[in-house]
Amino acid sequence: MPAPDGAAVVREVAAEHPTWIAGSCVAMGGDSRFLFEVLRRLRARDPRWGLDRLLGPLTGDVVTYFHGSGCPEGRREARKFDVIARHCGRPGVDEPPAPTWIDRSAEGALWTLLGFDGALSPPPPPPPPLDAGAPPVVLPDGAAVVRAVASERPELLRGSCVAMGGSNAFLFEVVRRLRRTDPRWGLNWKRGVVGDLSQDVVDYYRGAGAPTEGGTDVHIVDIIGGHCGDAPSPAWIDVTEATRLGGTIGRWTLAGRSDLGP
């Protein structure tokens, strides 16, 4: 049974979380967040994906694909793929780690999920329900603002992918203009993880009262189509429900940026 091609998933996670792949060597004080996130997304499509323990300890840069029958745990009927080039390279000597997809099945594999579920932090809780006695705060349409910034500053949109050497200037300018009319607009901590800023998403606080830093009662809107692709474009896509169905949350923030307005 051939394994599906997971190269696009690896590149996607690397683009979204460049610090995770840079710090993916456990032996050098890093962690397995990059590897585990790649596996989580692969398994969302096909539960045959797993990790490798051929040499005993968890192989820190490899995913495996089970092609046998029955329970896969501890079995050798698996294909094996390297997902991190130059893993555990020497800082200042070797090139930094990079996403890759190299078939290493000839080396042999031992399929496992041991350590995967236990090592991952539990998913954040779902957003709290709105006060039953209060009407829901309707999401305003900010599409015109996104299009205006894209028209006025196309270079900011083209350079909006931090993983490809760009910046968040386009995102910040959109939020700055949205907040001129409504202070409920803000930025988003991706999947509710404080410190992991969404580069193509804005939040609209829908809870009672003024928005609070770290609040999870938010509408979540994607404002850049094809982000980190060849031709990013202005967008206005409400992903609030898709985020909830994915078992995660958004978290409102201004990320300490006083220049975004009061």
Residue pairs with C-beta under 8 A, 6 or more apart in sequence:
1 67
2 79
3 65
3 67
3 79
3 81
4 45
4 46
4 65
5 101
6 38
6 42
6 49
6 63
6 81
6 83
6 101
7 99
7 101
9 38
9 41
9 42
10 38
10 83
10 99
10 100
10 101
11 99
12 41
13 20
13 21
13 34
13 37
13 38
13 41
13 99
14 20
14 21
14 34
14 98
14 99
14 163
15 161
15 163
15 164
15 228
16 163
16 190
16 199
16 228
17 33
17 34
17 37
17 196
18 162
18 163
20 33
20 34
20 37
21 34
21 84
21 97
21 98
21 99
22 96
22 97
23 29
23 30
23 31
23 34
24 30
24 31
24 32
24 33
24 34
24 35
24 60
24 61
24 84
24 87
24 97
25 60
25 87
25 88
25 97
26 32
26 60
27 60
27 88
28 88
28 91
32 58
32 60
32 119
34 84
35 51
35 60
35 61
35 63
35 83
35 84
36 116
36 119
36 120
38 63
38 83
39 49
39 50
39 51
39 63
39 116
40 120
42 49
42 63
43 49
43 50
46 65
48 65
48 66
48 67
48 72
49 63
49 64
49 65
49 66
50 63
50 64
50 65
50 66
50 72
50 78
50 111
50 112
50 113
50 116
51 58
51 59
51 62
51 63
51 64
51 111
51 112
51 113
51 114
51 115
51 116
52 58
52 59
52 62
52 63
52 64
52 78
52 80
52 109
52 110
52 111
52 112
53 59
53 110
53 112
53 114
54 80
54 107
54 108
54 109
54 110
58 112
58 114
58 115
60 84
60 87
60 88
61 82
61 83
61 84
61 87
61 88
62 80
62 81
62 82
62 83
62 104
62 109
63 80
63 81
63 83
64 78
64 79
64 80
64 81
64 109
64 111
64 112
65 78
65 79
65 80
65 81
66 72
66 75
66 77
66 78
66 111
67 77
67 78
67 79
68 75
68 77
68 78
72 78
72 111
73 111
73 112
73 113
73 114
74 110
74 111
74 112
75 110
75 111
76 108
76 109
76 110
76 111
77 111
78 105
78 109
78 110
78 111
79 103
79 105
79 109
80 103
80 104
80 105
80 107
80 108
80 109
81 101
81 102
81 103
81 104
81 105
82 100
82 101
82 102
82 104
83 99
83 100
83 101
84 97
84 98
84 99
84 100
85 97
85 98
85 99
85 100
85 102
86 94
86 95
86 96
86 97
86 98
87 97
89 95
89 96
89 97
123 247
123 248
124 191
124 192
124 193
124 216
124 248
124 249
124 251
125 216
125 249
126 244
126 247
126 249
127 216
127 217
127 218
127 244
127 249
127 250
128 216
128 217
130 136
130 137
130 206
130 207
130 217
131 208
134 208
136 206
137 184
137 204
137 205
137 206
137 207
139 204
139 206
139 219
139 221
139 238
139 240
140 182
140 204
141 236
142 174
142 178
142 185
142 202
142 221
142 223
142 236
143 234
143 236
145 174
145 177
145 178
146 174
146 223
146 234
146 235
146 236
147 234
148 177
149 156
149 157
149 170
149 173
149 174
149 177
149 234
150 157
150 170
150 233
150 234
153 169
153 170
153 173
156 167
156 169
156 170
156 173
157 170
157 224
157 232
157 233
157 234
158 166
158 232
159 165
159 166
159 167
159 169
159 170
160 166
160 167
160 168
160 169
160 170
160 171
160 199
160 200
160 224
160 227
160 232
161 199
161 227
161 228
161 232
162 168
162 199
163 228
164 228
168 197
168 199
170 224
171 187
171 199
171 200
171 202
171 223
171 224
172 257
172 259
172 260
174 202
174 223
175 185
175 186
175 187
175 202
175 260
176 259
176 260
176 261
178 185
178 202
179 185
179 186
179 260
179 261
179 262
180 261
182 204
183 210
183 211
183 261
183 262
184 204
184 205
184 206
184 211
185 202
185 203
185 204
185 205
186 202
186 203
186 204
186 205
186 211
186 252
186 253
186 254
186 260
187 197
187 198
187 201
187 202
187 203
187 252
187 253
187 254
187 255
187 257
187 260
188 197
188 198
188 201
188 202
188 203
188 218
188 220
188 250
188 251
188 252
188 253
189 195
189 196
189 197
189 198
189 214
189 250
189 251
189 253
190 196
190 197
190 198
190 201
190 250
191 248
191 249
191 250
192 216
192 248
192 249
192 250
192 251
193 251
194 214
194 251
194 253
197 253
197 255
198 250
199 224
199 227
200 222
200 223
200 224
200 227
201 220
201 221
201 222
201 223
201 239
201 250
202 221
202 223
203 218
203 219
203 220
203 221
203 250
203 251
203 252
203 253
204 218
204 219
204 221
205 211
205 212
205 215
205 217
205 218
205 252
206 217
206 218
206 219
207 215
207 217
207 218
211 252
212 252
213 252
213 253
213 254
214 251
214 252
214 253
215 251
215 252
216 249
216 250
216 251
216 252
218 240
218 250
218 251
218 252
219 238
219 240
220 238
220 239
220 240
220 243
220 250
221 236
221 237
221 238
221 239
221 240
222 235
222 236
222 237
222 239
223 234
223 235
223 236
223 237
224 232
224 233
224 234
224 235
225 232
225 233
225 234
225 235
225 237
226 232
226 233
240 250
243 249
243 250
254 260
